[in-house]
């Protein structure tokens, strides 16, 4: 059985996304747990729906 979602955990910024689609990949992370940003890149056309 193939899963389309995974748990995205970024402890550096205290972020957990419980149902992240597998076609999103982290490109860049800058900052700390108080201030920062994460750039995600989609590798699928279904990101418009999500």
QUIJOGI-V452116 format. One record per residue. N is the residue number from 1. RES is the residue in three letters. SS is DSSP state (alpha for helix, beta for strand, coil for the rest). Layout:
BEGIN
[[N,RES,SS] [N,RES,SS]]
END
This chain:
BEGIN
[[1,UNK,coil] [2,UNK,coil] [3,UNK,coil] [4,UNK,coil] [5,UNK,beta] [6,UNK,beta] [7,UNK,beta] [8,UNK,beta] [9,UNK,beta] [10,UNK,beta] [11,UNK,alpha] [12,UNK,alpha] [13,UNK,alpha] [14,UNK,coil] [15,UNK,beta] [16,UNK,beta] [17,UNK,beta] [18,UNK,beta] [19,UNK,beta] [20,UNK,beta] [21,UNK,beta] [22,UNK,coil] [23,UNK,coil] [24,UNK,beta] [25,UNK,beta] [26,UNK,beta] [27,UNK,beta] [28,UNK,beta] [29,UNK,beta] [30,UNK,beta] [31,UNK,beta] [32,UNK,coil] [33,UNK,coil] [34,UNK,coil] [35,UNK,coil] [36,UNK,beta] [37,UNK,beta] [38,UNK,beta] [39,UNK,beta] [40,UNK,beta] [41,UNK,beta] [42,UNK,beta] [43,UNK,coil] [44,UNK,coil] [45,UNK,alpha] [46,UNK,alpha] [47,UNK,alpha] [48,UNK,alpha] [49,UNK,coil] [50,UNK,coil]]
END
